[in-house]
Amino acid sequence: MDGSSSSNHASHTENIMVGKNNEFEIIRKMLIQHLSKQREVVSIQGMGGIGKTTLARRVYEYPSTVSHFDRRLWVVVSQHHNKRQMLLGLLGSKDNVNNSSDEDLALQLYQSLKGQRYLVVMDDVWSRESWNDVNTCFPDDINGSRVLLTTRIAEVATCIGSNNYFSHQMHLLDESESWELFHKKACKSHGVEFERIGRQIVEKCKGLPLTIVVIAGLFSKLNTLYEWKNTANALISSSTSSLDDEECWRIISLSYSHLPHNLKVCFIYLGVFPEDYKINANNLARLWAAEGLVKAFKNESVEVVAKR
C-alpha cells in the first residue's frame, strides 16, 4: 500500500539509468534484504548531477520495494529546508492543517507510521539540522523500516551515522558507460564522423551523468555535421581538465545558449517558482500566455502553442 500522495514526486521512471546496476543492487539489498529489523538509515552520497535522485527513484519504485513496504513517503528537502514544509510533504496532504502546529504535524506523521513497515526517502539533504527536524517522527517498531537519504555533502552522510546506518558513495560513469548514455539521449546514428565528435564531447563531461544528459539533449536537436562540429568546438575549446562546479555550470549553460529567444524567455520565467516546486504544466502554459510570452501561430491558439 502506498499511503501518501507525496510518492507522486518520485513518479519519473522514464529516467535512463546507465552503469548503475551494481549501485542499484547495493541500495535495494540494504533496504529490503538486510537482516536487521531495526529502523535503519541508508544514504546515497555524491556530487550534484551524479544521479543520486534518479537512483533513489528507481529503487523507490522497483516492484519488490513497493511490495515490501506498507508505506512509502518521499520528500524533497533542499538547501534551505523548512521543517513545516517537510512535514506537510511527508503527510501528503494540506487539508485541515492551517491551525496545526509543527508539533501537531510531527505527531500526526509519527502516528501514521506507527506499526507500519515504511520507507521514507529524504531527497537532497544539505544539513544535519534538516534530519534532526524530522528524525523523531520515524518510529522504530523493529519491523525493518528504512529511511533513505540523498546528499551531496559528505559531512551530512557521516554525521547522521549510527549503529543502524549505511552510506553509499556514488561513482562517476566510465568511458563506455558515458558513451552509452550520450548515445541513448542524443539518438544519433549518422555515421563515424558524428560518433567521433560525440566521443570527444563525452570525454569532456568527465563521467558526470547530468552533464552528459544535458549536452546529449542539445546535440539531439542538431542535424548536420557542420552544427555538431561548431558546437563541439565551442565546448571543447574552453573546457578545463577538471570538473568543478563552474565547469559543470558552463557546460549546462551551453544548452540554454542554444535555445531560440522565445524559449529562453519561457525558461527564465520558471524562476518565479520556488526551488523544487512542482509546476503544473497546464497552469504554466496559461501563465506564459497571460504574460505575452507565447504568441498564436498560424491556425493554433496561444494555449495550444504554449502547451506544445
BATITOR-843788 format. One record per residue: residue in three letters; x, z, y of N, C-alpha, C in turn. Coordinates in steps of 0.05 Angstrom, whole numbers, padded with zeros to 5 digits, always signed. Layout:
N
ALAXZYXZYXZY...
END
This chain:
308
MET+00017+00000-00024+00000+00000+00000+00017+00000+00025ASP+00010-00016+00044+00025-00017+00069+00007-00003+00089GLY+00015+00020+00098-00002+00037+00114+00001+00035+00143SER+00015+00015+00154+00018+00014+00183+00021-00015+00192SER+00007-00020+00214+00009-00047+00226+00036-00052+00237SER+00053-00031+00240+00079-00035+00250+00096-00053+00232SER+00087-00055+00207+00102-00073+00189+00101-00102+00198ASN+00082-00108+00215+00080-00136+00225+00104-00144+00240HIS+00119-00125+00251+00143-00131+00266+00164-00143+00248ALA+00161-00140+00222+00182-00149+00203+00172-00172+00186SER+00153-00187+00196+00139-00208+00180+00151-00235+00184HIS+00178-00237+00187+00190-00263+00192+00208-00271+00169THR+00196-00277+00146+00212-00283+00122+00225-00310+00123GLU+00218-00326+00144+00229-00353+00144+00259-00353+00152ASN+00269-00330+00161+00297-00328+00169+00315-00336+00146ILE+00334-00353+00151+00352-00363+00130+00374-00342+00125MET+00377-00334+00100+00399-00316+00092+00419-00331+00076VAL+00444-00332+00086+00465-00346+00073+00488-00326+00069GLY+00499-00326+00045+00523-00309+00039+00518-00280+00040LYS+00493-00271+00038+00487-00243+00040+00474-00231+00014ASN+00474-00247-00007+00461-00238-00032+00473-00212-00042ASN+00499-00210-00041+00512-00185-00051+00504-00161-00034GLU+00504-00166-00007+00496-00144+00011+00467-00137+00007PHE+00450-00157+00003+00422-00152-00002+00418-00134-00027GLU+00433-00140-00048+00430-00124-00073+00440-00095-00068ILE+00461-00092-00053+00472-00065-00047+00450-00048-00034ILE+00438-00059-00013+00417-00044+00002+00392-00040-00015ARG+00384-00060-00029+00360-00058-00046+00363-00036-00067LYS+00386-00036-00080+00390-00015-00100+00391+00013-00089MET+00403+00016-00065+00404+00042-00053+00375+00052-00046LEU+00358+00033-00040+00331+00041-00032+00312+00046-00055ILE+00314+00030-00076+00294+00033-00098+00306+00039-00125GLN+00332+00038-00129+00343+00043-00155+00362+00068-00156HIS+00369+00078-00133+00386+00102-00132+00372+00125-00145LEU+00386+00140-00161+00374+00161-00177+00363+00185-00161SER+00375+00190-00138+00367+00213-00122+00338+00211-00113LYS+00323+00233-00117+00295+00235-00108+00293+00247-00080GLN+00315+00257-00069+00313+00268-00042+00310+00245-00022ARG+00299+00252+00001+00297+00233+00023+00326+00225+00031GLU+00332+00200+00030+00359+00191+00037+00359+00172+00060VAL+00380+00172+00076+00384+00155+00098+00404+00134+00091VAL+00397+00109+00095+00415+00086+00089+00419+00071+00116SER+00443+00064+00123+00448+00049+00148+00462+00023+00142ILE+00454+00003+00158+00468-00023+00158+00482-00025+00185GLN+00508-00026+00184+00524-00026+00209+00540-00051+00213GLY+00541-00061+00237+00556-00086+00243+00552-00095+00271MET+00568-00114+00280+00567-00124+00308+00541-00139+00313GLY+00534-00141+00338+00510-00156+00345+00511-00185+00336GLY+00489-00194+00324+00487-00222+00314+00497-00226+00286ILE+00506-00205+00273+00517-00208+00246+00495-00210+00224GLY+00470-00203+00231+00448-00207+00212+00437-00181+00201LYS+00441-00158+00216+00431-00133+00206+00400-00133+00203THR+00387-00142+00224+00357-00141+00223+00347-00161+00203THR+00359-00184+00200+00350-00204+00181+00353-00193+00153LEU+00375-00179+00147+00379-00167+00121+00359-00145+00116ALA+00354-00128+00136+00335-00107+00133+00307-00118+00128ARG+00300-00139+00142+00273-00151+00138+00270-00162+00110ARG+00291-00175+00101+00290-00187+00074+00285-00165+00053VAL+00300-00143+00055+00297-00121+00036+00269-00109+00039TYR+00260-00105+00064+00235-00092+00071+00211-00107+00058GLU+00213-00134+00058+00191-00150+00049+00194-00160+00020TYR+00216-00152+00007+00220-00161-00020+00199-00149-00038PRO+00187-00164-00057+00165-00155-00073+00170-00128-00087SER+00194-00124-00098+00199-00099-00112+00200-00075-00093THR+00208-00080-00067+00207-00059-00047+00178-00053-00040VAL+00162-00073-00036+00134-00069-00029+00120-00053-00050SER+00124-00059-00075+00110-00046-00097+00121-00018-00102HIS+00146-00013-00094+00159+00013-00100+00149+00035-00081PHE+00144+00029-00056+00137+00049-00037+00107+00049-00031ASP+00097+00074-00026+00069+00077-00018+00064+00068+00010ARG+00083+00074+00027+00081+00067+00056+00107+00054+00065ARG+00104+00034+00083+00127+00022+00095+00122+00020+00125LEU+00141+00030+00141+00138+00030+00170+00163+00018+00182TRP+00159+00003+00204+00181-00010+00218+00179-00004+00248VAL+00201+00004+00260+00201+00008+00289+00227-00003+00301VAL+00226-00016+00324+00249-00024+00338+00257-00003+00359VAL+00281+00007+00358+00290+00029+00375+00301+00019+00401SER+00321+00003+00400+00335-00009+00423+00353+00010+00438GLN+00368-00001+00457+00389+00014+00471+00377+00037+00487HIS+00356+00031+00502+00343+00052+00518+00318+00061+00504HIS+00322+00079+00485+00300+00087+00468+00280+00105+00482ASN+00255+00104+00473+00234+00121+00484+00220+00134+00461LYS+00221+00161+00460+00211+00176+00438+00181+00170+00433ARG+00166+00170+00455+00137+00165+00452+00131+00138+00441GLN+00145+00118+00451+00141+00090+00441+00149+00088+00412MET+00170+00102+00403+00178+00102+00375+00156+00114+00358LEU+00145+00136+00367+00124+00150+00352+00099+00132+00350LEU+00092+00120+00372+00069+00102+00372+00074+00078+00354GLY+00098+00067+00355+00105+00045+00337+00103+00052+00308LEU+00113+00075+00301+00112+00084+00273+00084+00090+00264LEU+00067+00101+00282+00039+00107+00275+00023+00081+00273GLY+00032+00060+00287+00019+00034+00284-00008+00032+00298SER-00014+00051+00316-00039+00050+00330-00037+00064+00356LYS-00051+00053+00376-00051+00066+00403-00079+00077+00409ASP-00096+00078+00389-00123+00088+00393-00123+00118+00394ASN-00138+00128+00413-00142+00157+00416-00116+00173+00418VAL-00096+00162+00432-00071+00177+00434-00064+00182+00463ASN-00081+00173+00482-00074+00176+00510-00070+00205+00518ASN-00086+00223+00507-00084+00251+00513-00067+00267+00494SER-00054+00253+00475-00038+00267+00455-00010+00270+00466SER+00001+00294+00462+00029+00299+00470+00048+00287+00449ASP+00073+00286+00456+00093+00276+00437+00093+00293+00412GLU+00089+00319+00415+00088+00337+00392+00065+00331+00374ASP+00042+00325+00386+00018+00318+00370+00023+00292+00354LEU+00035+00273+00368+00041+00247+00354+00061+00251+00331ALA+00081+00268+00336+00101+00274+00315+00087+00287+00291LEU+00069+00305+00297+00054+00319+00275+00037+00299+00260GLN+00024+00281+00274+00007+00260+00261+00024+00243+00242LEU+00048+00235+00252+00065+00219+00236+00074+00234+00211TYR+00082+00259+00214+00091+00276+00192+00069+00278+00171GLN+00045+00284+00180+00022+00288+00162+00015+00262+00148SER+00018+00239+00161+00011+00213+00149+00031+00206+00127LEU+00055+00217+00129+00076+00211+00109+00078+00232+00087LYS+00067+00255+00092+00069+00278+00073+00057+00270+00046GLY+00072+00273+00025+00063+00267-00002+00066+00238-00010GLN+00074+00221+00009+00077+00192+00004+00106+00186-00001ARG+00111+00166-00019+00138+00155-00021+00140+00132-00001TYR+00155+00137+00019+00155+00118+00042+00183+00106+00047LEU+00182+00083+00060+00206+00070+00071+00202+00066+00100VAL+00219+00078+00117+00218+00075+00146+00243+00059+00154VAL+00239+00038+00169+00261+00023+00180+00263+00028+00210MET+00286+00038+00219+00291+00041+00248+00312+00020+00255ASP+00302+00000+00269+00319-00023+00275+00332-00021+00302ASP+00359-00026+00303+00374-00027+00328+00376+00001+00340VAL+00388+00019+00326+00392+00047+00335+00419+00048+00350TRP+00418+00058+00375+00442+00059+00391+00454+00087+00395SER+00438+00107+00389+00448+00134+00394+00437+00154+00373ARG+00452+00176+00371+00443+00197+00353+00417+00210+00363GLU+00414+00210+00390+00390+00223+00401+00365+00209+00392SER+00365+00183+00390+00341+00169+00381+00333+00177+00352TRP+00354+00182+00336+00349+00191+00308+00338+00220+00309ASN+00350+00237+00325+00342+00265+00327+00313+00268+00336ASP+00304+00249+00353+00277+00250+00364+00256+00248+00343VAL+00262+00234+00320+00241+00230+00300+00249+00240+00272ASN+00273+00249+00269+00283+00258+00243+00263+00277+00229THR+00254+00297+00244+00237+00317+00232+00209+00307+00225CYS+00202+00282+00233+00176+00271+00226+00176+00259+00198PHE+00199+00258+00185+00201+00245+00159+00204+00267+00138PRO+00183+00275+00124+00184+00296+00104+00201+00289+00080ASP+00212+00309+00067+00226+00305+00042+00211+00318+00020ASP+00195+00303+00005+00179+00313-00016+00192+00308-00044ILE+00218+00302-00043+00233+00297-00068+00219+00276-00085ASN+00212+00254-00072+00198+00233-00086+00211+00205-00083GLY+00236+00205-00072+00250+00180-00069+00245+00165-00043SER+00236+00179-00023+00231+00166+00003+00258+00159+00016ARG+00258+00138+00032+00282+00128+00044+00277+00121+00074VAL+00299+00124+00090+00299+00115+00118+00322+00096+00120LEU+00317+00072+00130+00337+00051+00133+00342+00046+00163LEU+00367+00050+00171+00374+00046+00199+00392+00021+00202THR+00389+00006+00224+00408-00015+00231+00421-00007+00257THR+00447-00010+00259+00461-00002+00284+00486-00018+00287ARG+00494-00023+00312+00519-00037+00317+00541-00017+00324ILE+00533+00009+00326+00552+00030+00335+00562+00045+00311ALA+00588+00043+00305+00599+00056+00282+00596+00087+00283GLU+00598+00098+00307+00595+00127+00310+00567+00136+00303VAL+00547+00120+00309+00520+00127+00301+00517+00128+00271ALA+00528+00107+00258+00526+00106+00229+00540+00130+00216THR+00562+00140+00229+00577+00162+00218+00564+00189+00224CYS+00556+00193+00249+00546+00220+00257+00520+00227+00245ILE+00504+00207+00237+00478+00213+00224+00482+00221+00195GLY+00506+00217+00185+00512+00222+00157+00507+00250+00148SER+00500+00253+00123+00497+00278+00110+00502+00274+00080ASN+00495+00294+00064+00499+00291+00035+00481+00269+00024ASN+00459+00264+00037+00440+00244+00028+00441+00220+00046TYR+00463+00206+00045+00468+00185+00065+00486+00164+00054PHE+00480+00139+00061+00497+00117+00052+00499+00097+00075SER+00523+00087+00082+00526+00068+00103+00540+00043+00092HIS+00529+00020+00100+00540-00006+00091+00550-00021+00116GLN+00575-00029+00115+00587-00045+00136+00583-00075+00130MET+00569-00090+00147+00565-00118+00142+00590-00134+00148HIS+00592-00157+00135+00616-00174+00138+00608-00201+00150LEU+00627-00213+00164+00623-00239+00174+00623-00260+00151LEU+00611-00283+00156+00610-00304+00136+00637-00317+00133ASP+00643-00325+00108+00668-00340+00104+00664-00369+00112GLU+00684-00386+00109+00683-00414+00118+00661-00429+00104SER+00659-00427+00078+00639-00443+00064+00611-00433+00070GLU+00607-00407+00072+00581-00396+00079+00573-00404+00108SER+00592-00404+00126+00586-00412+00153+00577-00441+00155TRP+00591-00458+00140+00583-00487+00140+00556-00490+00127GLU+00550-00476+00106+00524-00478+00093+00501-00470+00112LEU+00505-00449+00128+00485-00440+00147+00482-00461+00169PHE+00504-00471+00180+00502-00491+00201+00488-00516+00191HIS+00495-00525+00167+00484-00550+00156+00454-00547+00152LYS+00445-00524+00142+00416-00519+00138+00401-00519+00164LYS+00412-00508+00185+00398-00506+00210+00400-00531+00227ALA+00423-00545+00225+00427-00569+00241+00412-00593+00229CYS+00408-00591+00202+00392-00612+00188+00403-00640+00193LYS+00429-00643+00194+00441-00669+00199+00457-00678+00174SER+00453-00703+00167+00470-00714+00145+00476-00743+00152HIS+00487-00747+00177+00492-00774+00187+00518-00786+00176GLY+00535-00770+00164+00560-00781+00154+00584-00764+00158VAL+00607-00774+00150+00631-00759+00150+00639-00751+00178GLU+00636-00768+00198+00644-00762+00225+00628-00739+00237PHE+00603-00738+00231+00586-00716+00241+00595-00690+00227GLU+00601-00691+00201+00609-00667+00187+00636-00657+00198ARG+00654-00675+00204+00680-00667+00215+00676-00651+00241ILE+00659-00661+00258+00654-00647+00283+00640-00621+00278GLY+00621-00621+00260+00606-00597+00253+00624-00575+00243ARG+00643-00582+00226+00661-00562+00215+00680-00551+00236GLN+00687-00567+00255+00703-00556+00278+00688-00536+00294ILE+00662-00542+00298+00645-00523+00313+00642-00497+00297VAL+00637-00500+00271+00633-00476+00255+00657-00458+00255GLU+00681-00470+00255+00706-00454+00256+00707-00437+00281LYS+00697-00448+00304+00697-00433+00329+00677-00410+00329CYS+00658-00411+00312+00637-00390+00311+00647-00364+00297LYS+00670-00366+00284+00683-00343+00272+00666-00327+00252GLY+00647-00341+00239+00632-00329+00217+00609-00311+00227LEU+00602-00312+00253+00580-00296+00263+00554-00311+00260PRO+00535-00302+00244+00511-00317+00238+00494-00325+00263LEU+00491-00306+00281+00474-00313+00305+00486-00336+00321THR+00512-00336+00324+00525-00357+00339+00522-00384+00324ILE+00525-00383+00298+00522-00408+00282+00494-00418+00284VAL+00474-00401+00282+00446-00410+00283+00439-00422+00311VAL+00449-00408+00332+00443-00419+00359+00456-00446+00363ILE+00481-00448+00356+00495-00473+00360+00484-00495+00342ALA+00476-00488+00318+00464-00508+00300+00437-00518+00311GLY+00422-00499+00323+00397-00507+00335+00401-00527+00358LEU+00423-00523+00373+00429-00542+00395+00437-00569+00383PHE+00454-00570+00363+00463-00596+00352+00441-00610+00337SER+00421-00595+00327+00399-00608+00313+00382-00626+00331LYS+00385-00621+00358+00370-00637+00377+00387-00660+00388LEU+00412-00662+00380+00429-00684+00389+00430-00705+00367ASN+00424-00730+00374+00421-00750+00353+00444-00769+00350THR+00460-00773+00370+00481-00793+00369+00509-00779+00366LEU+00527-00795+00354+00554-00785+00351+00567-00779+00378TYR+00560-00794+00398+00570-00790+00426+00562-00763+00436GLU+00536-00756+00432+00526-00730+00441+00540-00707+00427TRP+00544-00711+00401+00558-00690+00385+00586-00686+00395LYS+00600-00708+00400+00628-00706+00409+00630-00692+00436ASN+00614-00700+00455+00615-00689+00482+00609-00659+00482THR+00588-00651+00467+00580-00623+00466+00602-00607+00451ALA+00613-00618+00430+00634-00604+00415+00658-00600+00432ASN+00666-00621+00448+00689-00618+00465+00685-00597+00486ALA+00661-00595+00497+00655-00575+00517+00658-00547+00506LEU+00650-00544+00481+00651-00518+00467+00679-00511+00459ILE+00693-00530+00447+00719-00525+00436+00741-00521+00457SER+00739-00537+00479+00760-00537+00499+00763-00510+00513SER+00741-00495+00515+00743-00469+00529+00740-00445+00511SER+00742-00450+00484+00739-00429+00465+00764-00413+00462THR+00762-00387+00458+00785-00370+00454+00789-00366+00424SER+00811-00353+00418+00817-00349+00390+00803-00324+00378SER+00792-00307+00395+00779-00283+00385+00749-00284+00392LEU+00733-00270+00377+00704-00270+00381+00696-00243+00393ASP+00696-00241+00419+00687-00217+00432+00659-00222+00444ASP+00648-00202+00458+00621-00204+00469+00620-00227+00489GLU+00640-00230+00506+00640-00251+00526+00640-00278+00513GLU+00655-00282+00492+00656-00308+00478+00630-00314+00465CYS+00618-00294+00452+00592-00298+00440+00571-00306+00460TRP+00571-00293+00483+00552-00299+00504+00556-00328+00515ARG+00581-00336+00517+00587-00362+00528+00577-00384+00508ILE+00581-00379+00482+00572-00398+00462+00541-00400+00462ILE+00528-00377+00463+00499-00377+00463+00488-00389+00489SER+00501-00384+00511+00491-00396+00537+00493-00426+00537LEU+00511-00437+00520+00513-00466+00518+00486-00478+00509SER+00472-00465+00492+00446-00474+00483+00426-00474+00506TYR+00427-00454+00522+00409-00453+00546+00416-00475+00565SER+00442-00480+00569+00451-00500+00588+00440-00528+00581HIS+00435-00533+00556+00426-00559+00547+00396-00562+00548LEU+00382-00541+00556+00353-00544+00558+00346-00561+00583PRO+00324-00577+00582+00315-00590+00606+00306-00570+00626HIS+00305-00577+00652+00300-00558+00673+00273-00544+00669ASN+00252-00558+00662+00226-00545+00659+00226-00524+00637LEU+00241-00528+00616+00243-00508+00595+00260-00485+00602LYS+00281-00490+00619+00297-00467+00629+00280-00448+00644VAL+00262-00458+00661+00245-00441+00677+00226-00425+00659CYS+00215-00438+00639+00198-00424+00620+00213-00403+00605PHE+00237-00409+00597+00253-00389+00583+00259-00365+00600ILE+00268-00370+00625+00274-00348+00643+00250-00330+00648TYR+00226-00342+00648+00202-00327+00652+00198-00304+00632LEU+00210-00307+00609+00208-00286+00588+00220-00260+00598GLY+00237-00261+00619+00249-00237+00629+00229-00217+00641VAL+00204-00226+00646+00184-00207+00657+00175-00187+00635PHE+00180-00193+00610+00172-00175+00589+00194-00155+00582PRO+00186-00131+00574+00206-00111+00567+00222-00119+00542GLU+00245-00107+00538+00262-00112+00515+00247-00106+00489ASP+00249-00124+00470+00236-00121+00443+00206-00121+00444TYR+00194-00130+00467+00165-00131+00469+00155-00154+00452LYS+00133-00150+00438+00121-00170+00421+00104-00188+00438ILE+00112-00213+00442+00099-00231+00461+00079-00248+00446ASN+00054-00247+00455+00033-00264+00444+00036-00292+00454ALA+00039-00312+00437+00044-00339+00445+00022-00351+00462ASN-00003-00346+00455-00026-00357+00470-00026-00345+00498ASN-00021-00319+00500-00021-00307+00527+00002-00318+00543LEU+00025-00322+00530+00048-00333+00545+00042-00361+00555ALA+00029-00377+00539+00021-00404+00547+00003-00404+00572ARG-00016-00385+00572-00034-00383+00595-00019-00373+00620LEU+00000-00355+00616+00016-00345+00639+00033-00368+00651TRP+00045-00383+00633+00061-00406+00643+00043-00425+00659ALA+00019-00430+00649+00001-00448+00663-00007-00437+00690ALA-00014-00411+00690-00022-00398+00715+00000-00397+00736GLU+00024-00395+00727+00047-00394+00745+00055-00422+00755GLY+00043-00443+00743+00050-00470+00750+00076-00480+00738LEU+00085-00467+00717+00109-00475+00703+00105-00498+00684VAL+00080-00504+00677+00074-00525+00659+00054-00544+00672LYS+00059-00570+00670+00042-00590+00682+00028-00606+00660ALA+00004-00615+00667-00011-00633+00649+00005-00658+00644PHE+00003-00669+00620+00019-00693+00612+00001-00713+00599LYS-00001-00737+00612-00018-00759+00601-00046-00748+00595ASN-00054-00750+00570-00081-00742+00563-00083-00713+00553GLU-00061-00697+00557-00061-00669+00548-00066-00650+00571SER-00081-00629+00566-00086-00609+00586-00062-00591+00589VAL-00061-00575+00611-00040-00557+00615-00037-00537+00592GLU-00059-00528+00582-00058-00508+00560-00046-00520+00535VAL-00053-00545+00529-00042-00558+00505-00013-00563+00508VAL-00004-00571+00532+00024-00576+00536+00040-00549+00534ALA+00029-00528+00545+00042-00502+00544+00045-00493+00515LYS+00025-00496+00499+00026-00487+00471+00046-00504+00455ARG+00046-00530+00461+00065-00548+00447+00094-00541+00454
END
